[in-house]
Amino acid sequence: MRTIYTNGLDSRARLAKIRNVIVGKEVDKGLIFRVFIYLILIDVAYIYLNPILSMITTMVKNSADLIDPAVTWVPRRIYTGVLQEAWSRLRYPSAFTISTVLSLTIAVLQTVSCAVAGYAFARLEFPFKRTCFILLIFTFIVPIQVTILPNLITASQFGLIGTYIPIVLPALFGHGLKGALFVIIYRQFFSTQPKELEEAAKIDGASVFRIFYKVMLPLAKPAILVVFLFSFVWTWNDYYLPSMYLQGVQDVPLSMGISQISAALAQREAELGPSIFDEPLKMATSFLIVLPPLVLYTFTQRWFVEGIERTGLVE
């Protein structure tokens, strides 16, 4: 009897152990939950990676693979002629340099100027502070298409059409593309910092500017990284503003390349008819444009995710 009772206890213990492994003592600890999460992550990853993989496989197909319905993902032969044509049409070295300089300049200016504005909204008291913040929210809500006409008129009156000044200058004052969002990110971050740091600096005789640059700004490295990467990537991909201000300019950023190539292909199609390489050429152009931000994110994703997490902390 004792042997049977002991065997029964061992069987129940093994069953309980197996159940804990599969289901888990808590809902988010079991094998079933982990499998479910991995399935969701794989599905989401496929949604994001499928266009990129399709872009890459399409642009390296030759004419035989393009007309063969059996060739979907893996071409029989790698053909780089379309990629070379896209490189030539984009004038890639020149356009890449322009995009890099423009994006870096705006990202640096917005990172600094928005930090100043965000610190002022978070820590300083000044007249009409609440009203100014509400107006800041409005600049974030109102689409840029609503304000582009008066901006174009102003730029035209100052003779700035066809130059990069109307694109770069707003970033110097904490505005520009998504500038209001960056100010809000900094405000959220500085609001979570302990006030004892500022009080200690004030006791030592530090001014407001010294407190900001010596005490608060070094603590804002996660927010700085987030704002810099967001500003760089959004400026890199922005087509609307360059297309408005750079009309008739020969050397333009990469973001305008796809529209120029699409217009050239449409004109050629109207004159000579469609070509089987039109779609691969658009794919190759898009790949060359998105490649630098992808490489940038590959090397900075760990710090970027960490910065996102830390800027979202609240007291």
Disulfide bonds with the S-S distance in Angstrom:
none
